[in-house]
Amino acid sequence: RSPARARGWCAVGARFPGRRARGGGGAYRSSVAMTVLEDAELNVVDDRMALMAIQVSSLDEASTEQKRRAMEFAEATSVSFSYKRLSRVDYLAPFRDLTKLQLDNNALTKIEGLDHLVHLRWLDLSFNALTKMENLRSLVKLEDLSLYHNQIDTIQGLEACKDTLVSLSLGENKLKYLESFDPLRALTALRLANFAGNPVCDEEDYAPYVLTRTRELKYLDHRLVRREAVEKARDQYADELAELEAKEEEARVAKRKAAEKAARDARAREANLLGVAELFDDMLSKDPEFAKLRKLPSEKDGGVLIKGLPVFREAFERLLEEFTRAMEKQLAAKNEETNEWRAVLDGALAEKDAEARALMRRLETERKHAFRALENDEQTHEDPEDPEAEIAEETRAVTRAENKAKLKRVKAVIRTARAAARAERARTTSGADGEGEEGAAEDSSASESESESESESESDPEPEYDSDAGSESESEVDVHESTGRWLRRRGDETKEKLLAIELHCADFTADLIFEFDRNFSEIVDKSKQLIAGIFTEMRAHEDAYFAEMSEASTAMLEQFSTGKLDDVCDEDAKVVLADKDTFMNAVRAHHDFHVNMIDQREDALGSEERKRLDAVMAELRVWERERNRSRVEEIIGHWKRHNDLIAEVCGDDED
């Protein structure tokens, strides 16, 4: 029996070719298969099984085996562990990019080990002993899920794939109640569903209930869903469906509002405004005295103590609007300063990088042509091995003459290398004229650097031979060794120039960071001044509100003492007003609570401004240290590689 047939589908169109409904005979065969699994010894996945599970397309078994062995587990996209008598799956970690996984016809009792399969689209767990839909939270791309012929009694755990799941097979399980299908409402992409063989299918309203819990289902239990059946089901469950859709609309509205609030909070957090818009409502809702004071009656109307509250709220909203505009303007100033600073820094570093690259190219070109000239010299001056000639060359005169000739060859090699390097650079520069402004700037820096280096190189002392040098003149001159010394000297010079360039970069970067710190600090200081100014005004409005409330409190005590409020006071109000000190302390506590909240929010915003500045500057300094360290390591590494190449061709430096 193929895994596709075991899924319990019928032929429902081109999307699912070859799937056939299982009849009574199929059910009998499946029960026999499960009995065999129960009686046989259970397995776990190992290397060999994992290798054989990889699905590849080939013409014969030999080529299939070869392809499997050549493929890394991480490269496999389809594996099949069907009919392996598995009791658990714990070897899927190497398969990172699976899109199709077959675990049907085993003895699995729990869904597990799938958390890393974020690319999975097709999962077959049919014909197992699963009792719960679980551990599917990572399958965000799942389109096809088969849990046919298990022991599941609840539909759950499909939140991750609610917008992608197209096909769901839960036939031959333990679903007993119509309410089990309520979670299907969240599966917006579901088009094919199979629940045949569950106890709930015997319910008369099974099909209409499912059709009202799905959105655009095309096939149910291997049968095409007709429009007439959907309309009839909607009429049958009109009241429930209306209530369900109303709840869904409420959920959508709540979700949209939550998203809008999250966006507002993100903008407020970025502009350092978090908590300011909610400050007024928080002062009232969190004040333990407010609920008590707002209910105290008066002779004319209730709540006379807080009649100045609307004026206070109006002033607060005006200040909030002004403060929001001002802080958003400050945020724009910070972003502008950061972008301008980054542009200046990047431009300066790019200019110096071009100069450094030019020096490195020059050294590489000289080395390349020096090696090539040495090869030509070897072919031209290859001397045969002659023992008698070696004996003759031991004389001082012969050695001096030979050294003169070899020194001439060294000079010729170096001159050839220099000339070839200059010619190659000239061709490279002329060929890069049309590559844009960046290329032109780099070529300009390169030409300037190379001109300076060439003028220095032309004055470099070449190896010379002194006929009166005594014993040194009697030592044999080696062309490769002399050329190697010249190349090493050129490498040392280039390294020192590159380090000087990097030192210059470190210096001006430090200066730019200092300048940025100064400019950014000025913007932060202005933001802190705005914060202080706005919250000072808030406190002034709070003081005005409190002064008015204090006058109203005195008047209320006079009214209560003369009995004018007896008819409108409940027992709680009478208790509060009967004790003058307690009443006035509550009014004062109400005011103090507001002031404390205003002060706390002001302190929090001011501290956040400083904290953000410190974080930005700390990040820049860490970046500069890492940049400098990386560049120095790069220069030293380039110098070492240069010397290693020289050692391979010219030999090690005896010094």
C-alpha positions in Angstrom: 0.0 0.0 0.0 1.5 3.4 -1.0 1.7 6.2 1.6 -0.5 8.4 -0.7 -3.3 5.8 -0.6 -2.9 5.3 3.1 -3.8 9.0 3.6 -7.5 8.2 3.0 -8.1 10.6 0.1 -10.1 10.0 -3.1 -9.5 11.5 -6.5 -10.6 15.1 -6.1 -9.0 16.9 -9.1 -5.6 17.6 -10.6 -4.2 18.9 -7.4 -4.5 15.4 -5.7 -4.1 12.9 -8.5 -4.0 9.2 -7.7 -5.8 9.4 -4.3 -8.6 6.9 -3.9 -11.2 6.5 -1.2 -10.6 3.6 1.1 -13.5 1.1 1.5 -14.2 -1.6 4.0 -11.4 -3.8 2.7 -9.0 -1.0 3.2 -10.1 -0.5 6.8 -9.6 -4.3 7.4 -6.1 -4.2 5.9 -5.2 -1.2 8.0 -6.3 -3.0 11.2 -4.2 -6.0 10.2 -1.2 -3.7 9.5 -1.5 -2.1 13.0 -1.7 -5.6 14.6 1.5 -6.5 12.8 3.2 -3.3 14.1 2.0 -4.1 17.6 3.4 -7.6 17.5 6.7 -6.7 15.9 9.7 -5.1 17.6 9.6 -1.3 17.4 12.5 0.7 15.9 14.1 4.1 16.3 15.7 6.2 13.5 19.4 5.6 12.9 21.9 6.7 10.3 21.2 3.9 7.9 17.4 4.4 8.1 17.8 8.2 7.7 19.9 7.7 4.6 17.5 5.2 3.0 14.6 7.6 3.9 15.9 10.3 1.5 13.6 10.5 -1.6 15.5 10.9 -4.9 14.4 10.4 -8.5 16.4 7.9 -10.6 16.0 5.2 -13.2 17.3 2.2 -11.2 18.1 1.2 -7.6 21.9 1.5 -8.0 21.7 5.2 -9.1 19.2 5.9 -6.3 21.6 4.5 -3.7 24.4 6.5 -5.3 22.5 9.8 -5.2 21.5 9.2 -1.6 25.0 8.7 -0.5 26.2 11.8 -2.4 23.5 14.0 -0.7 24.0 15.7 2.6 21.1 15.3 5.1 20.8 19.1 5.1 20.2 19.1 1.4 17.3 16.6 1.4 13.8 18.1 0.8 11.7 14.9 1.0 12.1 11.9 3.3 9.9 8.9 4.0 9.9 6.8 7.2 6.7 4.9 6.2 6.3 1.3 7.6 9.4 1.5 9.8 7.8 0.4 13.1 8.9 3.7 14.7 7.8 4.3 18.3 9.3 7.9 18.3 11.1 10.2 15.9 14.3 11.7 17.3 16.7 11.9 14.4 15.3 14.6 12.2 17.7 17.4 13.3 20.0 17.0 10.3 17.1 17.5 7.9 16.9 21.3 8.0 15.3 22.0 4.6 12.5 19.4 4.4 9.4 20.3 2.6 7.8 16.8 2.6 7.9 14.3 5.5 6.2 10.9 5.6 5.8 9.2 9.0 2.7 7.1 8.2 2.1 3.5 9.2 4.2 3.5 12.4 3.5 3.3 16.1 4.0 6.9 17.0 2.1 8.1 20.1 3.3 11.7 20.2 4.1 14.4 17.7 7.6 15.7 18.4 10.9 16.6 16.9 9.5 19.0 14.3 10.4 22.4 15.7 13.2 23.0 13.2 11.2 22.1 10.1 10.1 25.6 9.3 10.0 24.9 5.6 7.8 21.8 5.8 4.7 21.9 3.5 3.6 18.3 3.5 3.3 16.1 6.6 1.8 12.6 6.7 1.2 11.1 10.2 -1.6 8.7 9.2 -1.9 5.2 10.7 -0.2 5.8 14.0 -1.4 5.9 17.6 -1.5 9.7 18.2 -3.9 11.0 20.7 -3.2 14.7 20.5 -2.4 17.4 17.9 0.6 19.1 19.4 4.1 20.5 18.7 3.1 22.0 15.3 3.9 25.6 16.3 6.9 25.9 14.0 5.2 24.6 10.8 4.4 28.1 9.5 4.4 26.9 5.8 2.4 23.7 6.2 -0.1 23.2 3.4 -1.1 19.5 3.7 -1.5 17.6 7.0 -2.8 14.0 7.3 -3.6 12.5 10.7 -5.8 9.8 9.2 -6.5 6.8 11.4 -5.2 7.9 14.8 -6.9 8.3 18.2 -7.4 12.1 18.2 -10.5 13.6 19.9 -9.8 17.3 19.6 -8.7 19.6 16.8 -6.1 22.0 18.1 -2.5 23.2 17.6 -2.9 24.6 14.1 -2.4 28.3 14.9 1.0 28.5 13.2 -0.4 27.3 9.8 -3.9 28.9 10.0 -3.2 31.0 6.9 -1.4 28.3 4.9 -3.1 24.9 5.6 -5.1 23.8 2.5 -5.7 20.1 3.1 -6.5 18.4 6.5 -7.3 14.7 6.9 -8.6 13.6 10.3 -10.7 10.7 9.2 -10.9 7.5 11.3 -10.2 9.3 14.6 -12.2 9.9 17.9 -14.0 13.2 17.2 -17.3 12.9 19.0 -18.8 16.4 19.2 -19.8 19.0 16.7 -18.1 21.7 18.7 -14.8 19.9 17.9 -15.0 21.6 14.5 -15.1 25.2 15.9 -11.3 25.7 15.4 -11.7 25.2 11.7 -13.0 28.7 11.5 -9.5 30.1 11.9 -8.1 28.1 9.0 -8.6 30.7 6.3 -6.9 28.7 3.5 -8.6 25.3 4.1 -10.1 23.9 0.9 -10.1 20.1 1.5 -11.1 18.3 4.7 -11.7 14.7 5.6 -13.4 13.6 8.8 -15.1 10.4 7.6 -15.1 7.6 10.1 -15.3 9.7 13.2 -18.2 9.1 15.7 -19.4 12.7 15.1 -20.1 11.9 11.5 -23.2 10.0 12.6 -24.8 13.3 13.8 -27.5 14.5 11.5 -26.2 18.1 11.4 -22.5 17.0 10.9 -22.1 18.3 7.4 -24.0 21.6 7.8 -22.1 22.3 11.0 -18.7 21.8 9.3 -19.7 23.9 6.4 -20.6 26.9 8.7 -17.3 26.5 10.5 -15.2 26.7 7.3 -14.9 29.6 4.9 -14.4 28.3 1.4 -14.3 24.5 1.7 -14.3 22.8 -1.7 -14.2 19.1 -0.7 -15.5 17.5 2.4 -15.0 13.7 3.0 -14.0 13.2 -0.6 -17.2 14.9 -2.0 -17.5 18.2 -3.8 -19.1 20.9 -1.7 -22.0 22.4 -3.6 -23.1 26.0 -3.2 -26.7 24.9 -2.4 -25.4 22.9 0.6 -23.4 25.9 1.9 -26.4 28.2 1.6 -28.7 25.7 3.3 -26.2 25.3 6.2 -25.9 29.0 6.6 -29.7 29.4 6.8 -29.9 26.5 9.3 -27.3 28.1 11.6 -28.1 31.7 10.8 -28.3 32.9 14.4 -25.1 31.1 15.5 -23.3 32.2 12.4 -24.3 35.8 12.9 -23.0 35.7 16.5 -19.9 34.0 15.4 -19.2 36.5 12.6 -19.9 39.4 15.1 -17.3 37.9 17.4 -14.8 37.6 14.6 -15.4 41.2 13.6 -14.8 42.3 17.2 -11.6 40.3 17.2 -10.5 41.9 13.9 -11.3 45.3 15.3 -9.4 44.6 18.5 -6.5 43.2 16.5 -6.4 46.3 14.3 -6.6 48.6 17.3 -3.8 46.7 19.0 -1.7 47.0 15.9 -2.4 50.7 15.7 -1.5 51.1 19.4 1.7 49.1 18.9 2.6 51.4 16.0 1.9 54.5 18.1 3.9 53.1 20.9 6.8 52.4 18.6 6.7 56.0 17.3 6.4 57.3 20.8 9.3 55.1 22.0 11.5 56.3 19.1 10.7 60.0 19.9 11.1 59.4 23.7 7.4 60.0 24.3 6.4 56.7 25.8 3.9 57.0 28.6 3.2 60.8 28.1 -0.1 60.4 26.2 -1.5 58.1 28.9 -0.2 60.3 31.8 -3.4 62.2 32.5 -5.6 59.1 32.6 -3.1 57.2 34.7 -3.1 60.0 37.3 -6.8 59.5 37.7 -7.1 55.8 37.4 -4.2 55.0 39.7 -5.0 57.7 42.3 -6.5 55.9 45.4 -8.2 59.1 46.6 -9.9 60.1 43.3 -12.7 57.6 43.3 -13.6 58.7 46.7 -13.5 62.5 46.1 -15.3 62.5 42.8 -18.5 61.0 44.4 -18.8 63.6 47.2 -22.1 65.5 46.7 -22.9 69.1 46.8 -26.1 71.1 47.2 -26.5 71.7 43.5 -24.8 68.8 41.8 -22.4 65.9 42.5 -18.7 66.1 42.0 -18.3 69.8 42.6 -14.7 69.2 43.9 -13.5 68.1 40.4 -15.3 70.6 38.3 -11.9 72.0 37.2 -10.9 68.6 35.8 -12.1 69.2 32.2 -10.2 72.4 32.0 -7.1 70.6 33.3 -7.6 67.8 30.7 -8.0 70.4 27.8 -4.8 72.1 28.9 -3.0 68.8 29.1 -4.0 67.7 25.6 -2.8 71.0 24.2 0.5 70.6 25.9 0.7 67.0 24.7 0.2 68.0 21.1 2.9 70.7 21.3 5.3 68.4 23.1 4.8 65.6 20.6 5.6 68.0 17.6 8.6 69.3 19.4 10.0 65.8 20.3 9.4 64.5 16.8 11.3 67.5 15.5 14.2 66.6 17.8 14.1 63.1 16.6 14.4 64.3 13.0 17.4 66.5 14.0 19.1 63.5 15.6 18.6 61.4 12.5 19.8 64.2 10.3 22.9 64.7 12.4 23.6 60.9 12.4 23.2 60.6 8.6 25.4 63.6 7.9 28.1 62.4 10.2 28.0 58.9 8.7 28.2 60.3 5.2 31.3 62.4 6.1 33.0 59.5 7.9 32.2 57.0 5.1 33.6 59.4 2.5 36.8 60.0 4.4 37.4 56.3 5.1 36.6 55.4 1.4 39.3 57.9 0.3 41.9 56.4 2.5 40.8 52.9 1.6 41.4 53.7 -2.0 44.9 55.0 -1.2 45.6 51.8 0.8 44.3 49.5 -1.9 46.6 51.3 -4.4 49.6 50.7 -2.3 48.7 47.0 -2.0 48.1 46.6 -5.7 51.5 48.3 -6.4 53.3 45.9 -4.1 51.5 42.8 -5.6 52.3 44.0 -9.1 56.0 44.5 -8.3 56.2 41.1 -6.7 54.4 39.4 -9.6 56.7 40.9 -12.2 59.8 40.3 -10.1 59.0 36.6 -9.9 58.4 36.6 -13.6 61.7 38.3 -14.3 63.5 35.8 -12.1 62.0 33.0 -14.2 63.3 34.6 -17.4 66.7 35.2 -15.8 67.0 31.5 -14.8 66.2 30.4 -18.4 68.8 32.9 -19.8 71.7 32.2 -17.4 71.3 28.6 -16.6 74.9 27.2 -15.9 75.8 23.6 -16.4 77.2 21.8 -13.4 81.0 21.5 -14.0 83.2 20.3 -11.1 86.3 21.7 -12.7 84.6 25.0 -13.3 83.6 25.1 -9.6 87.2 24.6 -8.6 88.3 27.4 -10.9 85.7 29.8 -9.5 87.2 29.5 -6.1 89.8 32.1 -7.0 89.1 35.6 -5.8 89.2 37.2 -9.2 86.8 34.8 -10.8 84.4 35.2 -7.8 84.5 39.0 -8.1 83.8 38.8 -11.8 80.9 36.4 -11.3 79.4 38.6 -8.6 79.6 41.7 -10.9 77.7 39.8 -13.5 75.1 38.5 -11.1 74.6 42.0 -9.6 73.9 43.3 -13.1 71.3 40.5 -13.4 69.8 41.5 -10.1 69.5 45.1 -11.3 68.0 44.0 -14.5 65.4 41.9 -12.7 64.4 44.8 -10.5 64.3 47.3 -13.4 62.2 44.8 -15.4 59.8 44.3 -12.5 59.5 48.1 -11.9 58.9 48.8 -15.6 56.4 46.1 -16.0 54.5 47.2 -12.8 54.4 50.8 -14.0 53.1 49.7 -17.4 50.4 47.5 -15.9 49.3 50.3 -13.5 49.1 52.7 -16.4 46.9 50.3 -18.4 44.6 49.7 -15.3 44.3 53.4 -14.7 43.4 54.3 -18.3 40.9 51.4 -18.5 39.1 52.6 -15.3 38.4 56.1 -16.5 34.8 55.4 -17.3 33.8 53.6 -14.2 32.1 56.5 -12.4 33.0 59.0 -9.8 34.0 56.5 -7.2 36.4 54.8 -9.6 37.8 58.2 -10.6 38.4 59.2 -7.0 40.1 55.9 -6.3 42.2 56.2 -9.4 43.2 59.7 -8.4 44.3 58.5 -4.9 46.0 55.6 -6.5 47.9 57.7 -9.0 49.0 60.1 -6.3 50.1 57.3 -4.0 51.9 55.4 -6.8 53.7 58.6 -8.0 55.0 59.1 -4.5 56.1 55.5 -4.2 57.7 55.5 -7.7 59.8 58.6 -6.9 60.9 56.9 -3.7 61.6 53.6 -5.5 63.7 55.2 -8.2 66.0 56.5 -5.5 66.2 53.1 -3.7 69.8 51.9 -3.5 70.1 48.8 -5.6 72.5 46.0 -4.4 76.0 47.0 -5.4 79.3 45.1 -5.5 82.5 46.7 -4.2 85.7 45.2 -5.6 87.6 46.3 -2.5 85.1 44.9 -0.1 87.5 42.3 1.2 86.1 39.0 2.3 82.4 40.0 1.6 83.3 40.4 -2.1 84.5 36.8 -2.1 81.1 35.5 -1.1 78.9 34.5 -4.0 76.0 36.8 -4.9 72.6 35.1 -5.3 70.2 36.6 -7.7 67.1 35.2 -6.0 68.3 36.2 -2.5 69.1 39.8 -3.6 65.7 40.1 -5.3 64.0 38.7 -2.2 65.7 41.3 -0.1 64.5 44.1 -2.3 60.9 42.7 -2.3 61.0 42.3 1.5 62.2 45.9 1.8 59.3 47.0 -0.5 56.9 45.0 1.7 58.2 46.7 4.9 57.9 50.1 3.3 54.3 49.3 2.2 53.4 48.0 5.6 54.6 51.2 7.3 52.7 53.3 4.8 49.5 51.3 5.4 49.9 51.5 9.1 50.4 55.3 8.8 47.2 55.5 6.7 45.3 53.5 9.3 46.8 55.8 12.1 45.5 58.8 10.2 42.1 57.1 9.8 42.0 56.3 13.5 42.8 59.9 14.4 40.2 61.6 12.2 37.6 59.0 13.1 38.2 59.8 16.8 37.9 63.5 16.0 34.7 62.9 14.1 33.3 60.9 17.0 34.2 63.7 19.4 32.5 66.2 17.1 29.4 64.0 16.8 29.3 63.6 20.5 29.3 67.3 20.9 26.6 68.0 18.3 24.4 65.1 19.4 24.7 66.2 23.0 23.5 69.7 22.1 20.4 68.1 20.5 19.8 66.0 23.6 20.2 69.0 25.9 17.6 70.8 23.9 15.3 67.8 24.2 15.8 67.8 28.0 15.0 71.5 28.1 11.8 70.8 26.2 10.9 68.0 28.7 11.5 70.3 31.6 9.5 73.1 30.1 6.5 71.0 29.3 6.3 69.3 32.6 6.7 72.6 34.4 3.6 73.8 32.6 1.8 70.6 33.6 2.6 71.1 37.2 1.3 74.7 36.9 -2.0 73.5 35.6 -2.1 70.9 38.4 -1.5 73.6 41.0 -4.3 75.7 39.5 -6.6 72.6 39.6 -5.6 72.0 43.2 -6.2 75.6 44.3 -9.7 75.5 42.8 -10.3 72.1 44.5 -9.2 73.5 47.8 -11.7 76.3 47.7 -14.4 73.9 46.7 -13.4 71.7 49.6 -13.8 74.5 52.1 -17.2 75.4 50.7 -18.3 71.8 50.9 -17.3 71.5 54.5 -19.3 74.6 55.3 -22.4 73.2 53.5 -22.0 69.9 55.3 -21.7 71.6 58.7 -25.0 73.6 58.2 -26.8 70.4 57.1 -27.3 71.5 53.5 -25.9 68.2 52.2 -27.7 65.8 54.6 -30.2 64.8 51.9 -27.6 64.0 49.2 -24.9 62.4 51.3 -24.7 58.7 51.8 -23.1 57.1 54.8 -19.6 56.9 53.3 -19.7 60.6 52.3 -20.8 61.6 55.7 -17.9 59.7 57.3 -15.4 61.5 55.1 -16.9 64.9 55.6 -17.4 64.5 59.3 -13.6 64.5 59.9 -12.2 67.7 58.5 -8.6 66.7 58.8 -9.2 63.4 57.0 -11.1 65.1 54.2 -8.4 67.8 53.7 -5.6 65.2 53.8 -7.4 63.2 51.1 -7.6 66.4 48.9 -3.8 67.0 49.5 -3.0 63.4 48.8 -4.9 63.6 45.6 -2.8 66.6 44.5 0.5 65.1 45.7 -0.2 61.9 43.8 -0.6 63.9 40.6 2.6 65.9 41.2 4.6 62.7 41.9 3.4 61.1 38.7 4.3 64.2 36.7 7.8 64.3 38.3 8.4 60.6 37.7 7.5 60.8 34.0 9.7 63.9 33.6 12.7 62.1 35.3 12.1 59.0 33.2 12.1 60.9 29.9 15.2 63.0 30.9 17.1 59.8 32.0 16.1 58.1 28.7 17.6 60.9 26.7 20.9 60.6 28.5 20.8 56.8 28.4 20.2 56.8 24.6 23.1 59.2 24.0 25.4 57.1 26.1 24.4 54.0 24.2 24.9 55.6 20.8 28.4 56.8 21.8 29.4 53.5 23.4 28.4 51.7 20.2 30.4 54.1 18.1 33.5 53.7 20.2 33.2 49.9 20.2 32.8 50.0 16.4 35.9 52.2 15.9 38.0 49.9 18.1 36.9 46.8 16.2 37.4 48.6 12.8 40.9 49.7 13.8 41.9 46.3 15.2 40.5 44.5 12.1 42.4 46.8 9.7 45.7 46.5 11.6 45.3 42.7 11.6 44.6 42.9 7.8 47.7 44.9 7.2 50.0 42.6 9.2 48.4 39.5 7.5 49.0 41.0 4.1 52.6 41.7 5.0 53.1 38.1 6.3 51.6 36.6 3.1 53.9 38.8 1.0 57.0 37.5 2.9 55.7 33.9 2.7 55.4 34.2 -1.1 58.9 35.6 -1.3 60.3 32.8 0.8 58.7 30.2 -1.5 60.4 31.7 -4.6 63.6 33.4 -3.3 64.2 31.5 -0.1 64.1 32.5 3.6 65.7 35.7 4.7 69.0 34.9 6.6 68.7 38.1 8.6 
